[in-house]
Amino acid sequence: MEFRIGQGLDVHAFTDGDFVRLGAVRIPHSRGLEAHSDGDVALHALCDALLGAAALGDIGQHFSPADEQWRGADSGLLLGRVRDLLLQEGWQVVNLDITIACETPRIAPHVPAMRQAIASVLNTPVDTVSVKATTTEKLGFCGRAEGIAAMAIVLVQRG
C-alpha cells in the first residue's frame, strides 16, 4: 500500500456581497469573496492538496480562471471532479485537515455542516474530515479583515 500527503493554500479578498461560501456551506456575511468561481477558499485549498498528493498538478491547471466555463462555478463541483481524477489513479482519501484563517465571519458554528458537506462530496466518513478556524490576531490582510485564507493537508492511499 502506498501513502502520500499533499498540502494546499488559497486566499481570496473580500468584495461586495452578502455571503461567503466556505467548505461548501453558504455563510451570511456583510461581504463576499472576489473570485472567478464561487471563491470557496477551503475547497480550493483542499483541491490543491488532493491534486498535489497524487502529483496531478494544481487547481489552476484543471480549472483555469481564463476558462469561462468555470466563472461562478460551485467549488463542490470542482472538488467532485478532483475526487474523480484521484479515483481514476487509484487514490482514496485517508484523512484531511483544513484550517480557515479569518477575523470574520465566525466559522465555528458552521464547522459541522462543512465537515458533512466535504465528506459527502468525497464519499468518505465524516470522521476523516477536520475543519477548524483561527484568527491572525489582527495581523496581516486576514487580520485587517481584507480577505480569507485556507490551508489544507491530506493523506491519500493507493493499493
C-alpha positions in Angstrom: 0.0 0.0 0.0 1.3 3.4 -0.9 0.6 6.6 1.1 1.2 10.2 0.1 0.5 13.6 1.6 -0.4 16.8 -0.1 -0.9 20.4 1.0 -2.8 23.3 -0.4 -3.3 27.0 0.3 -5.8 29.5 -1.1 -6.5 33.2 -0.5 -9.3 35.4 -1.7 -10.0 39.1 -1.0 -13.3 40.4 0.2 -15.6 42.3 -2.2 -19.2 43.4 -2.3 -21.7 40.7 -1.4 -23.9 39.3 1.4 -22.4 35.8 1.9 -19.2 33.8 1.7 -19.1 30.1 0.7 -16.6 28.1 2.8 -16.3 24.3 3.0 -19.3 24.1 0.6 -21.5 26.0 3.1 -23.1 29.4 2.4 -22.4 31.7 5.4 -24.3 35.0 5.6 -21.8 37.9 5.8 -21.5 41.6 5.1 -19.1 40.9 2.2 -18.5 38.3 -0.5 -15.2 36.9 -1.8 -13.6 38.0 -5.1 -13.0 35.0 -7.3 -13.5 33.6 -10.8 -15.5 30.7 -9.3 -17.5 30.9 -6.0 -14.4 31.8 -4.0 -14.6 28.8 -1.6 -11.0 29.1 -0.3 -11.4 26.0 1.9 -12.4 23.8 -1.0 -9.8 25.4 -3.3 -7.0 24.6 -0.8 -8.4 21.1 -0.4 -8.4 20.5 -4.2 -4.8 21.6 -4.4 -3.8 19.4 -1.5 -5.5 16.4 -3.2 -4.1 17.1 -6.6 -0.6 17.6 -5.1 -0.7 14.3 -3.1 -1.4 12.4 -6.4 1.1 14.5 -8.4 -1.7 15.7 -10.7 -0.9 19.4 -10.8 -2.9 22.1 -9.3 -6.4 23.6 -9.4 -5.4 26.3 -11.9 -4.3 23.6 -14.4 -7.6 21.8 -14.2 -10.0 24.7 -13.7 -8.2 27.7 -15.3 -9.5 31.1 -14.3 -9.1 32.1 -18.0 -11.7 29.5 -19.0 -15.2 31.0 -18.8 -16.9 27.6 -18.1 -15.6 28.0 -14.5 -16.9 31.5 -14.0 -19.1 31.4 -10.8 -18.6 27.6 -10.6 -19.6 25.8 -7.4 -16.4 24.6 -5.8 -18.2 21.4 -4.6 -18.4 20.5 -8.3 -14.7 21.2 -8.7 -13.9 19.0 -5.6 -16.1 16.2 -7.1 -14.0 16.3 -10.3 -10.8 16.2 -8.4 -12.2 13.2 -6.4 -12.9 11.5 -9.7 -9.3 12.2 -11.0 -7.9 10.7 -7.9 -10.1 7.6 -8.1 -9.1 7.1 -11.7 -5.5 6.9 -10.5 -6.4 4.5 -7.7 -6.1 7.0 -4.8 -8.6 7.4 -1.9 -8.7 9.9 1.0 -7.4 8.6 4.3 -8.0 11.9 6.2 -7.8 15.6 5.6 -7.4 18.7 7.7 -8.4 22.3 6.7 -7.7 25.5 8.6 -9.5 28.6 7.7 -7.9 31.9 8.8 -10.1 35.0 9.1 -11.3 37.6 11.6 -14.8 37.5 10.3 -17.2 35.7 9.8 -17.3 33.3 12.7 -16.6 29.9 11.4 -17.1 27.6 14.4 -20.9 27.4 14.1 -20.6 26.2 10.6 -17.9 23.5 11.1 -20.3 20.5 11.4 -22.1 21.4 8.2 -18.7 21.9 6.4 -17.4 18.6 7.6 -20.6 16.8 6.4 -20.6 18.6 3.0 -17.0 17.8 2.3 -17.4 14.1 3.4 -20.4 13.8 1.2 -18.6 15.1 -1.9 -15.5 12.9 -1.2 -17.7 9.9 -0.3 -15.6 9.5 2.9 -16.7 9.1 6.5 -17.2 12.5 8.3 -14.7 11.4 11.0 -11.9 11.6 8.3 -12.7 15.3 7.7 -11.3 18.0 10.1 -12.2 21.7 9.7 -11.0 24.3 12.1 -10.7 28.1 12.1 -8.3 30.6 13.6 -7.7 34.3 13.5 -4.4 36.0 12.8 -4.7 38.2 15.9 -5.5 41.2 13.7 -2.2 40.8 11.8 -1.8 40.9 8.0 -4.6 41.0 5.4 -6.7 38.4 7.2 -6.3 40.4 10.5 -7.4 43.6 8.8 -10.5 41.7 7.5 -9.4 42.2 3.9 -9.9 38.5 3.0 -9.8 34.9 4.0 -7.1 32.3 3.7 -7.3 28.5 4.0 -4.8 25.7 4.3 -5.4 22.0 3.8 -3.4 18.9 4.2 -4.4 15.4 3.1 -3.3 11.8 3.4 -4.2 9.6 0.5 -3.6 5.9 -0.1 -3.4 3.7 -3.2 -3.4 -0.1 -3.3 
